[in-house]
Amino acid sequence: MRLRSNKMSAGKKDEITLLLGRISDGSDTAPGKLLELVYDDLRRLAGAYMQNERSDHTLQATALVHEAYLRLVDWKNVSWQSRAQFFSVAAEVMRKVLIDHARARKAQKRDGHRLVLDEAISLPDHRQIDMIALDDALQNLEKIDPRQAKIVELRFFGGLTIEETAYILKLSESAVRREWTFAKAWFQRELSQTDGR
Amino acid sequence: MENWQKIKDIFADAIEQPADLRAEFLRAKCDGDNLLFDEVSSLLAASGDFENLIEKNAFDLSSVVGCRVEDYRERHFGKYRIIREIGSGGMGSVFLAERDDGEFTMQVALKIVRQSIADREIISRFRRERQILAGLSHPNIAALHDGGVSEKGEPYLAMEYVDGQTLIDYSVEHNLSIDKKLRLFLKICAAVSYAHRHLVVHRDIKPSNILVTEDREPKLLDFGLAKAFESDSSKTQTALRAFTPAYASPEQIKGGNITTSSDIYSLGVVFYELLTGTKPLNFDNKSFDEIVQTIGGTEPLKPSAVETELKPAHTAQILRGDLDNIALTALRKEPERRFKTVDDFADDIERHLNGRPITARPNTAGYLAGKFIRRNKIAVAAAAFVLLSLVVGLIFSLWQADRVRKERDRAEKRFQDVRQLSNSLLFEISPKIERLPGSVEAREILVKRALEYLDSLSEESQYDQSLRAELASAYEKVGNLQGNIDRPNLSDFAGAVTSFEKARAIRESLPLDSENQYRLALNVSLTSSIRNRQNDVKGSLTDAGLANAIFIDLTSTIPDSIEYKTSAIEAEIEYGQIYSMNNRFAEAVPRFRGALAALARIDNNQIKTRQLTAKGYAFLGNALSWDGNQPDAETEIKKAIIISESLAADYPDDSEIQATVWQTFTLASSVYEDTQPSFSLDLAKRALTIAERAAGADKADSQARYNVGRAFSRLGIMFSKSQKLSQAETNLQESEKIFNELIVKEPKNVIYQRDLGKLYVRMGDTSEKQQNPADALLKYQNSALIFEKIADGDGLNTLALRDLAQSLKSVGAMQIALKQKAEAIKTLEKAKQILANLKAANSIGGFDKQLIEEVETLLRSF
């Protein structure tokens, strides 16, 4: 993987790595700090993907989060547990980035700005998804079933596989698969109801 | 939604049913509950939607983010048109595609490599490799039909589309017998062997690369692709590609030469996982470098010794012997010691299936001894042997056989020497230094060396009963040094449990004469105590019960042995203490009383009897106090103090006795905390003196260091009680420092976490007294978080739950003080709920009834 020039200072990398260690040790302030620290980098990275800087490139959360990990973390020296922590936080950031983006776009439309050209080639109707409605639904789910909501966040926003999700949440793969099957049906139903109205 | 869990359960069952039977199934399950029925059926209907909205990940939904991303759909790659995506990974995506150039139609799996990975060098290598791969044609290898590079520069491959399940999923779902698993595996071997004969190494054999079709044909995917796409930064690739490099061979992970033998190793991992349901090595919580070390240095358990929930009980018997040896031979660290070819591997499996003797052998004495001789020459010869045998196999192997025979004779003698040496280390040298303070470091080295010897000996010991008995004792010895909390130890509890389990397995296979039975009971009892330290409450109680049963049987067969009797009593006290530590005082107190009565009957004034009596009274007093029976608690703990004081005077240099004395004073200080504060403070000071002396004598003894931390915390508590708040703060901070230090050193030791949690409660109390509710709230919240984490780790841990309830009560009180009404109600309701659950589970002491009242009073204040 060829990265653009790595502008990040070594100090920051150390700090991120240190925070990951502290999360593993049970520090309760570390996850918030980590989120703060990696938010900008992940947002920039996502922006680069989104703005089509690499035109002939499929955009995938999986690749993005993995790339971020290799760039931001001294990955040779952290435990697999810390690695899992990073992906968990990254999925959260990705969610925020996308929702912010979707809101901004909505506002832009409302304010009468020109529509982005490529909306003309959006996917067929049944693939349309209202990101803001999805986020609302996810927030509801968080209240009812936080674990299932976390699975959705990791899979959908972090692009993690069943195996990786299971590892992070310390669940069996079959348990994750079961929850995921249910969550998919639930979202499908919730979101199509919203669409209908 | 209160029905949520029910909805989930019914949904999970219903979706397993054939579509046409679901409605009926659902009606039966819902039993007239129309709301429930509607809820689940609408979910089932939604699950059938062809394209699920959240199936893809967020970034693939280009319409969402309003930017143009590459859309593969509708695109053509050479002669192939993409139908839908069937998978994606670090390197790129896999699509189901159709060839539609008018000649004929065919479905293929189209693999497209991500542009960022595909640099110029990779593309040229990819082209070379593709030629070779296209030549492979075998019924159990997914064929490579075609490949190329798109006009945009993405390399792609068109491969046979296999509609199947991954190997492990298939075998679990179809509940395959060992026999069927082996036959399936043989087909996989045939495929790999075929490729090897065509000079292609797979390099990435893992269950997800082996699909099994409906008619039980395995198909290997991605042959040689790992090489085709390899880049210079192969370690980065490893990090990108796999979450844990579970199937990589030692030479692969170290970046060494990859050969057909690496595939044999990976096949061995698959074989192991197929048979046992677990992977041979555990990489949990290991950093990359530690994983490299584990793959290179840790021997896997024999498949028959693996305990999994999935494995039926009789499986161990089927696996023992042949299949153990076959798996471990494939998984040897040194490539030259594995099966020489995949055919050899397959041959042995077939021999086993046909009931003929196999060729794979456990590590031989010759090999083990060889490890102690300079091995370089042999290694070179062996490596050369692998190469040469391809050309002049027969002649060379005759030569080798002769060489091995000579080596073996020499090795037998070495083996006996090693056995003697390890015995001497463990049974002559170790006891001499055990009771000296300051000897932990020395023992640590001793343990390490001894384990190295033992693990190599145990391979060899299968048919020698006296050696096996020796081995069991040796493992137990090592387990004691690692984690017997009644002695100076290394606090390596996980290591200790492993050592005791190894010994237990050996003992169970030996004839159960009284000596072996006795040792087995001691083993199980100690394992129980250690498990308790690891927060494995359930395992701990199971083992304690088992030990108890064995002891009852033993002491009724041989009623005259004081030694057996004393040990049985000790186990009984430990059993009680596990109940007590988990808040089950009604079950704890009778055990302590029973043990003390039995000790009184022995009445021999021996050191061990006295020590146990002190311990019994101290634990009894402590339990009674927690259960709210203060007068009896004081009567009993007073006895513990008197005995401990005389023991301390009689054995000033015995670190084990000193630890017991420390324990008595610490528990007593806690019992007298409210009724006699100045006496309590005095006890805390004496405990600190003892602890500091022991810790000073032995810097590496975690237990001693912990005792110091506990002593500081008790002092802090007592200063806080007597309103000496700044002194309290200093002592508590000192203690916090030590606990944090220990937690960093042993993150899995739940005792340290629990004590840190309790410490935060005390710090909160102190802040509260200093009129600083905001700071107190913070401290209480810290403690609640810690207890929540412990309780999460083990739902059976009622003690952690009650601690949590207590912390929450304090958090709630502070929130009230800070006018955070809504939060306070939430916190207190949670505490109330936890206590109600504990009460329902009959797991509540007298002390806690007071807690319930306090919570309710606070709630009523709104």
Interface residues (C-beta under 8 A of the other chain):
Chain A: M1 R2 S24 D25 G26 D28 A46 Y49 M50 Q51 N52 R54 S55 D56 H57 T58 L59 Q60 A61 T62 A63 L64 H66 Y69 L70 W75 K76 N77 V78 S79 W80 Q81 M94 R95 L98 H101 A102 R105 V116 D118 E119 I121 S122 L123 H126 R127 Q128 I129 M131 L134 I144 D145 V152 R155 F156 F157 G158 G159 E163 E164 Y167 R178 E179 T181 F182 A183 K184 A185 W186 F187 Q188 R189 L191 S192
Chain B: M1 W4 K8 F11 A12 I15 S42 L43 L44 A45 A46 S47 D49 E51 N52 L53 I54 E55 N57 A58 F59 D60 L61 S62 S63 V64 V65 G66 C67 R68 V69 E70 D71 Y72 S88 G89 G90 G92 S93 R114 Q115 S116 I117 D119 K152 G153 E154 K235 T236 A239 L240 F243 T244 F283 D284 N285 K286 S287 F288 D289 E290 I291 I743 V744 P747 Q753 N782 L785 I786 K789
